[in-house]
């Protein structure tokens, strides 16, 4: 029997009340057939805080008040087979508030708290998380972000151009340095290792790779007046990541790359928060599909790829777009870009690097969709040019110029040979080049 209202509302609160009492609010999509959705929501709140499947002696109302989660809202999505005669379960939106004191500023503990055990409990998807200002202010976020990258490269307004060294692996430091030179001389702003390139293996050692690449960066600057960044992959066993970062900076690199979804969000935050690491960090999206691809389980892409990585301190991040070899929906492209960039108190905007089959033919599409504060990341689009990497880089810059000037790409190609040659190679439909991937 419920003796007083405080007992009845021990696990409930309005969202605004929860916010004022130092809670974050996690939002879930649940596709479940149940006759008691309130009981299920309270079970989630209990499982992820003080409770378990049976009452234990050390549990108490005082512990629940301090450490327990609260159900703040439950909605049923209309027109989703709410009739229980149907075999298709209805979809609910559930919001649960978790006290900040349970996890502090540890992103691994944040994710364990809001989506740990329940991530394996059926068709429940973690779709968003709202944080009070007092919580966000404890994070540094990106050191550089959009404006910081522009300042380093002295590129005030146009889209930036990124190229990966291709092929993915198998090249020597000398071969990679030559590709670096050709691509940056042609106009590439950022060169990155492929995510498959190990930090420091015998076939391409970290010291030799960084030293030779940065010598080329200096050479190109002397020849063209344009700076470039080298995002060297430092992904490794967790105990070696910071050491790799320090060594890469000692050897002269001006940018780092971390395979964030395999190395861990805590590893990214460790690098970003370190005052001795004062270079931009590229958060690579590799492995994110394991978290985000399902409609009914895992996490939403914009939450994980946008909010969580930005909170952890990524300055820019590789992600997909609708016109490449791993296409994502237009709405996801746009929403993810907003999660990268929209105002978030003290957290700087993170730059979106549109990648995965970015060619000269789709540059205008990307710019039209989200504007010029974007990185166009093209590996094959640069190194696959029939006249080499320098011509490939020039052709991408020409495609960018055409889009910004509002000139038709094919018309612009009539007076720009590098662009014309690449259009001829690709043909009029970029998507046909990725048929084998789909």
C-alpha positions in Angstrom: 0.0 0.0 0.0 1.2 3.5 -0.9 1.3 5.5 2.3 2.2 9.0 1.0 2.6 10.9 -2.2 6.4 10.9 -1.9 6.5 7.1 -2.1 4.1 7.1 -5.1 6.4 9.6 -7.0 9.7 8.2 -6.0 10.5 7.1 -9.5 8.6 9.9 -11.4 9.3 13.6 -12.2 8.5 16.2 -14.9 11.4 16.8 -17.3 11.8 20.4 -16.1 11.9 19.3 -12.5 14.5 16.6 -13.2 16.7 19.2 -15.0 16.6 21.6 -12.1 17.7 18.8 -9.7 20.9 17.9 -11.7 19.6 15.1 -13.9 20.2 14.3 -17.5 17.3 13.0 -19.6 17.8 10.0 -21.9 15.2 9.4 -24.6 14.5 5.9 -25.9 12.4 4.4 -28.6 10.9 1.1 -27.5 9.1 -1.3 -29.9 7.5 -3.6 -27.4 4.2 -5.4 -26.9 3.3 -4.9 -23.3 0.1 -4.1 -21.4 2.0 -2.1 -18.8 4.4 0.3 -20.4 4.8 2.3 -17.2 6.1 -0.8 -15.4 8.6 -1.4 -18.2 9.8 2.2 -18.1 10.3 1.9 -14.3 12.1 -1.4 -14.8 14.5 0.4 -17.2 15.1 3.2 -14.7 15.6 0.7 -11.9 18.0 -1.6 -13.9 20.2 1.3 -14.8 20.6 2.7 -11.3 19.9 1.1 -7.9 17.7 -1.9 -8.7 17.9 -5.5 -9.8 15.5 -8.2 -10.5 14.8 -8.9 -6.8 14.7 -6.6 -3.8 17.9 -6.7 -1.9 18.5 -5.9 1.7 20.8 -2.9 1.3 18.4 -1.1 -1.1 16.4 1.8 0.5 14.2 4.7 -0.4 17.0 7.1 0.5 19.3 5.5 -2.0 16.6 5.6 -4.7 16.0 9.3 -4.0 19.7 10.1 -4.4 20.9 7.6 -7.0 17.7 6.3 -8.6 16.4 7.3 -12.1 13.0 8.8 -12.7 10.5 8.3 -15.5 9.7 11.7 -16.9 7.5 10.9 -19.9 6.0 8.1 -21.9 4.4 8.6 -25.3 2.9 6.1 -27.8 3.7 6.9 -31.4 0.3 7.1 -33.3 -0.6 4.6 -36.0 1.9 1.9 -35.1 -0.4 -1.0 -34.6 -1.5 -0.1 -31.1 -4.2 -2.8 -31.4 -2.9 -5.8 -29.6 -4.6 -8.1 -32.0 -1.8 -7.2 -34.4 1.5 -9.1 -34.5 3.3 -5.8 -34.8 4.3 -4.2 -31.5 3.5 -0.5 -30.9 6.4 2.0 -30.6 6.8 4.1 -27.5 9.0 7.1 -26.7 10.3 6.8 -23.1 12.2 9.5 -21.3 14.2 8.7 -18.1 16.2 11.1 -16.0 19.5 10.0 -14.4 21.3 11.8 -11.6 24.6 13.3 -12.7 26.2 12.2 -9.5 26.0 8.6 -10.8 28.6 9.0 -13.6 30.2 12.5 -13.4 32.1 13.6 -16.5 33.2 10.1 -17.5 31.7 9.4 -21.0 32.2 5.6 -20.6 30.2 5.7 -17.4 27.6 8.0 -18.9 26.9 5.5 -21.7 27.1 2.5 -19.3 24.5 4.2 -17.1 22.0 5.3 -19.7 22.3 2.3 -22.0 24.3 -0.4 -20.4 22.4 -3.6 -19.7 19.2 -2.5 -21.4 20.9 -2.2 -24.8 20.6 -6.0 -24.9 17.0 -6.2 -23.8 15.2 -6.2 -27.1 14.0 -3.5 -29.5 15.1 -0.5 -27.4 17.0 2.3 -29.2 18.8 5.2 -27.4 17.8 8.2 -29.5 18.8 11.3 -27.6 20.2 12.7 -24.4 19.5 16.2 -23.0 22.1 17.7 -20.7 21.7 20.7 -18.3 24.0 23.6 -18.9 25.8 23.1 -15.6 26.8 19.6 -16.7 28.0 20.6 -20.2 30.1 23.4 -18.7 32.3 20.8 -17.1 33.5 19.7 -20.5 36.0 21.3 -22.8 34.8 19.9 -26.1 36.8 20.6 -29.3 40.0 22.7 -28.8 39.8 24.0 -32.4 36.5 23.1 -34.0 35.3 24.8 -37.2 36.9 28.3 -36.8 40.1 26.9 -35.3 40.7 24.7 -38.3 40.0 27.6 -40.6 42.5 29.8 -38.7 45.2 27.1 -38.8 44.8 26.7 -42.5 44.1 30.4 -43.3 41.0 29.4 -45.2 38.3 31.8 -44.1 35.2 30.6 -46.0 35.3 27.9 -48.7 34.8 24.2 -47.9 38.0 22.5 -46.9 39.4 19.6 -48.9 40.6 16.4 -47.3 42.3 13.4 -48.9 43.3 10.0 -47.5 46.5 8.3 -48.7 45.4 5.6 -51.1 45.7 2.6 -51.3 44.6 2.2 -47.7 47.7 0.3 -46.6 50.8 -1.2 -48.2 52.6 2.0 -49.1 56.0 3.0 -47.7 56.7 6.3 -46.0 58.5 7.5 -49.2 55.5 6.5 -51.4 53.1 8.2 -49.0 55.2 11.3 -48.8 55.2 11.6 -52.6 51.4 11.3 -52.6 51.2 13.9 -49.8 53.3 16.3 -51.8 51.3 15.9 -55.0 47.9 16.1 -53.3 48.7 19.2 -51.2 50.4 21.0 -54.0 47.2 20.5 -56.0 45.2 22.1 -53.2 44.3 19.5 -50.5 44.1 21.1 -47.1 44.2 18.0 -44.9 45.9 14.7 -45.5 44.9 11.8 -43.3 46.0 8.2 -42.9 43.4 5.7 -43.8 41.8 4.2 -40.7 43.3 0.9 -41.6 46.9 2.2 -41.3 48.3 1.2 -37.9 49.9 3.8 -35.7 53.4 2.3 -35.7 54.1 -1.0 -37.5 57.3 -2.0 -39.2 56.0 -1.6 -42.7 55.3 2.1 -42.1 56.8 3.4 -38.8 55.3 6.4 -37.1 58.5 8.4 -36.9 59.6 7.9 -40.5 56.0 8.6 -41.8 55.5 11.8 -39.8 58.9 13.2 -40.5 58.7 12.7 -44.3 55.1 13.9 -44.6 55.8 17.1 -42.6 58.9 17.8 -44.7 56.5 17.8 -47.7 54.1 20.0 -45.9 56.9 22.6 -45.4 58.0 22.2 -49.0 54.5 22.8 -50.4 54.0 25.9 -48.1 57.2 27.3 -49.5 56.1 26.7 -53.0 52.4 27.7 -52.8 51.9 29.7 -49.6 49.2 27.2 -48.5 49.3 25.2 -45.3 48.1 21.7 -44.8 47.4 19.4 -41.9 48.5 15.8 -41.5 46.1 13.7 -39.4 48.3 10.8 -38.5 46.5 7.7 -37.1 47.6 7.0 -33.5 45.0 4.3 -32.8 46.5 1.5 -30.8 46.2 -0.4 -27.5 44.7 2.0 -25.0 48.0 2.2 -23.0 49.9 3.4 -26.1 47.5 6.0 -27.5 48.8 9.0 -25.5 52.4 7.9 -26.1 51.7 7.7 -29.8 50.2 11.2 -29.7 53.2 12.7 -27.9 55.6 11.0 -30.2 53.8 12.1 -33.3 53.8 15.7 -32.1 57.5 15.5 -31.2 58.1 14.3 -34.8 56.3 17.4 -36.1 52.7 16.4 -36.9 50.1 19.1 -36.7 47.0 16.9 -36.4 46.0 13.6 -34.9 43.5 10.9 -35.9 41.8 8.4 -33.6 39.5 5.5 -34.6 37.2 6.7 -31.8 34.5 4.0 -31.9 37.1 1.2 -31.4 39.6 3.1 -29.2 36.8 4.5 -27.1 35.2 7.9 -26.3 37.2 8.1 -23.1 40.4 7.9 -25.1 39.3 10.8 -27.3 38.5 12.9 -24.3 41.8 12.0 -22.8 43.6 13.4 -25.8 41.4 16.5 -26.2 41.7 17.4 -22.5 45.5 17.1 -22.4 47.0 20.6 -22.5 50.2 19.2 -24.0 48.2 18.0 -27.1 47.6 21.3 -28.9 46.8 20.1 -32.4 43.3 19.3 -33.9 41.9 15.8 -33.5 40.1 13.9 -36.3 37.6 11.4 -34.9 37.2 8.7 -37.4 33.7 7.1 -37.8 35.0 3.6 -38.5 32.9 1.0 -36.6 30.0 3.4 -35.9 27.7 1.3 -37.9 27.9 -1.4 -35.3 26.3 1.1 -32.9 23.9 3.0 -35.2 22.7 1.0 -38.2 19.6 -0.7 -36.7 16.2 1.0 -36.8 15.1 -0.5 -33.5 18.3 -1.2 -31.5 21.6 0.6 -30.7 21.9 4.4 -30.7 20.9 7.1 -33.1 23.6 8.3 -35.3 23.1 12.0 -34.6 23.4 11.4 -30.9 26.5 9.3 -31.0 28.3 10.8 -34.0 27.3 14.3 -33.2 26.7 15.0 -29.5 28.9 12.4 -27.8 32.0 12.8 -30.0 31.7 16.6 -29.9 31.4 16.5 -26.1 34.5 14.3 -26.0 36.5 16.8 -28.0 36.6 15.8 -31.6 37.5 18.8 -33.8 36.3 17.2 -37.0 34.8 13.8 -37.9 34.5 11.7 -40.9 30.9 10.8 -41.7 28.8 9.8 -44.7 26.6 11.7 -47.2 23.7 10.7 -49.5 25.7 10.5 -52.7 28.6 8.2 -52.0 29.5 4.5 -51.7 28.0 4.2 -48.2 25.0 6.5 -48.7 23.0 7.9 -45.8 19.5 9.5 -46.0 19.3 13.2 -46.7 17.5 13.8 -43.4 20.2 12.0 -41.5 22.9 14.0 -43.3 21.2 17.3 -42.4 20.4 16.3 -38.8 23.8 15.0 -38.1 25.4 18.2 -39.5 23.2 20.2 -37.1 24.3 18.1 -34.1 27.9 18.8 -35.2 27.5 22.5 -35.4 24.4 24.0 -33.7 25.0 26.3 -30.6 25.8 24.3 -27.4 26.9 26.8 -24.7 30.7 26.5 -24.3 31.2 23.6 -26.7 32.6 24.7 -30.1 31.1 23.4 -33.3 32.8 20.3 -34.8 33.5 20.2 -38.5 31.7 17.6 -40.7 34.0 15.7 -43.1 31.7 14.3 -45.8 33.3 11.1 -47.0 32.9 7.7 -48.6 33.0 8.2 -52.3 33.0 12.0 -52.5 33.6 12.9 -56.1 33.7 16.1 -58.1 30.2 15.3 -59.3 28.7 15.5 -55.8 30.5 18.6 -54.4 27.6 20.9 -55.2 25.1 18.5 -53.6 27.0 18.6 -50.3 27.4 22.4 -50.3 23.8 23.0 -51.3 22.6 20.7 -48.5 24.6 22.1 -45.5 26.7 25.1 -46.7 30.4 25.8 -46.9 31.4 25.0 -43.3 32.2 21.5 -44.3 35.1 19.3 -45.3 34.9 17.4 -48.5 36.9 14.2 -47.9 38.0 12.5 -51.2 40.5 9.7 -51.5 39.7 8.1 -54.8 38.4 11.4 -56.1 42.0 12.8 -55.7 44.3 9.9 -56.2 42.2 8.2 -58.8 42.6 11.0 -61.4 44.0 9.7 -64.7 46.8 12.3 -64.5 47.8 11.7 -60.9 47.1 13.1 -57.4 48.0 16.7 -58.1 45.6 16.9 -61.0 43.0 15.1 -58.8 43.3 17.7 -56.1 43.1 20.5 -58.6 39.9 19.0 -60.1 38.3 18.8 -56.6 39.2 22.4 -55.9 37.8 23.4 -59.3 34.5 21.6 -58.4 34.4 23.5 -55.2 35.0 26.8 -57.0 32.3 26.1 -59.5 29.8 25.3 -56.8 30.6 28.4 -54.8 30.4 30.7 -57.9 27.1 29.1 -59.0 28.6 27.9 -62.3 27.4 24.6 -63.8 30.0 21.9 -63.2 30.1 20.8 -66.9 30.3 24.4 -68.1 33.2 25.1 -65.7 35.0 22.0 -66.9 35.2 23.4 -70.4 37.9 25.8 -69.2 39.5 23.6 -66.5 41.2 20.5 -67.9 41.8 18.6 -64.6 38.0 18.8 -63.9 37.1 17.8 -67.4 39.4 14.7 -67.3 37.9 13.5 -64.1 34.3 14.0 -65.3 35.1 12.0 -68.3 36.5 9.2 -66.2 33.5 9.2 -63.8 30.7 9.6 -66.3 27.6 11.6 -65.8 26.3 9.5 -62.9 28.6 9.1 -59.8 26.4 6.4 -58.3 27.2 3.9 -61.0 30.8 3.9 -59.7 29.6 2.3 -56.5 27.3 -0.4 -57.8 29.5 -3.2 -56.4 29.2 -1.7 -52.9 25.4 -1.7 -52.9 
